[in-house]
Amino acid sequence: MDLLRFTTAGSVDDGKSTLIGRLLYDSKSIFEDQLEAMEESSRRRGDENVNLALLTDGLKAEREQGITIDVAYRYFATPKRKFIIADTPGHIQYTRNMVTGASTANLAIILIDARKGVIEQTKRHSFVANLLRIQHLVVAVNKMDLVGHAEEVFDRIVESFREFASRLDNIVGITFIPISALNGDNVVDKSAAMAWYEGSTLLYHLENVYVGGEENHVEARFPVQWVIRPMSDEWHDFRGYAGRVAGGVFKPGDAVTVLPSGFTTRIKTIHGSAGELDEAFAPNSVCLTLTDEIDISRGDMLVKANNPPQVGQDIEAMVCWFSSRPMPPRARFVLRQTTRETKAVVREVKYHVDINSLHKIEDVDGFAMNDIGRISLRTATPLIYDSYRRNRQTGSFILIDPDTNETVAAGMIV
């Protein structure tokens, strides 16, 4: 079975955690003791129904306030597919958590309260999904039971969201599903109350959406994480380079170039967890041995000459600012990208993005928490990179405050 990673997003009280609880509950993916604990907790709280949100909202503050604060990951499977869910916060204060949870997702579920329609947080999360190159969106119009399951309400929200989404440049497919997470309408089972809806249920769509073409299997990239040198009698002369394939396909005998040094060699063998392999491709974690003895260390990258990455010190990127402390002009950071780490300075803040209008706000010199915008950076040593559009692994980075070791921003190279 293949794996689908998806994230939920939406405004506060749109029902993200309840939806995930309903998915797990109706697909029989929770244990009896979990259900009993959830029922007991709901009784103690005085909830009228079993509070399915308690399956994902585990923090004390989340249960007290009835909101999601941190990212919660849940795992389940059906006979067709395995799933990893990232339940992300909806409040604007926790946009940075939404970015973190969505950064590895193949699909995003954007929840909309049928009573409120498309609001600022809907646009913010849709823009973030677009920025992170999530190519598949499911717009789940929730709480349809509170608007009498009216088809015209659903159609009005669909039209409003399509108008906003027409200004996004990456979304490949948008699917609209009217649901009631509380009652389970169109989540796992079809709703009798919305006979006018002829599409699939949410779970059916998640089981069947095609996401196989998102890895870059053309441009070969292998960032070296670790040099394996056993120093034993059995493996006396073994020298291997371990890492995770970030793009392309590698086979024994392939000619490769080591960056940034530029030396060339050939792959001798490829080792996986079960022994030698005939090939390795993204996202396999493997160990490569080479025919020549070359000085290679963590942070170097093995590539093929036909599609080389960019190598340079001047970087243009979109960033989301995580820190509660604002970014001062010409700030200095530690930049981590793939397995490489270097110092960096912000040369210029190009603009911020107004999430509602998608307009660029220029004449700004810093960032406040949850701001999203474009900057230019200068690194102390050359980076080996692609644009984020071409490769999510080699095109992403984080910025770290060298004094506090706090991760202050996530970036996507333009």
KAFENCOR-V691444 format. One record per run of one state. SS is the DSSP state (H for helix, E for strand, L for the rest). FROM is the first residue (numbers start at 1). LEN is the number of residues. If there is no record, write none. Layout:
ss:SS from:FROM len:LEN
ss:SS from:FROM len:LEN
This chain:
ss:L from:1 len:2
ss:E from:3 len:8
ss:L from:11 len:5
ss:H from:16 len:11
ss:L from:27 len:5
ss:H from:32 len:14
ss:L from:46 len:6
ss:H from:52 len:4
ss:L from:56 len:4
ss:H from:60 len:6
ss:L from:66 len:6
ss:E from:72 len:6
ss:L from:78 len:4
ss:E from:82 len:6
ss:L from:88 len:4
ss:H from:92 len:11
ss:L from:103 len:4
ss:E from:107 len:7
ss:L from:114 len:6
ss:H from:120 len:12
ss:L from:132 len:4
ss:E from:136 len:7
ss:L from:143 len:1
ss:H from:144 len:4
ss:L from:148 len:3
ss:H from:151 len:15
ss:L from:166 len:7
ss:E from:173 len:6
ss:L from:179 len:1
ss:E from:180 len:1
ss:L from:181 len:4
ss:E from:185 len:1
ss:L from:186 len:3
ss:E from:189 len:1
ss:L from:190 len:12
ss:H from:202 len:7
ss:L from:209 len:12
ss:E from:221 len:8
ss:L from:229 len:11
ss:E from:240 len:8
ss:L from:248 len:1
ss:E from:249 len:3
ss:L from:252 len:3
ss:E from:255 len:5
ss:L from:260 len:4
ss:E from:264 len:9
ss:L from:273 len:2
ss:E from:275 len:2
ss:L from:277 len:2
ss:E from:279 len:3
ss:L from:282 len:3
ss:E from:285 len:6
ss:L from:291 len:10
ss:E from:301 len:3
ss:L from:304 len:1
ss:H from:305 len:3
ss:L from:308 len:2
ss:E from:310 len:12
ss:L from:322 len:5
ss:E from:327 len:1
ss:L from:328 len:4
ss:E from:332 len:6
ss:L from:338 len:2
ss:E from:340 len:14
ss:L from:354 len:6
ss:E from:360 len:2
ss:L from:362 len:5
ss:E from:367 len:1
ss:L from:368 len:4
ss:E from:372 len:14
ss:L from:386 len:10
ss:E from:396 len:5
ss:L from:401 len:6
ss:E from:407 len:7
ss:L from:414 len:1
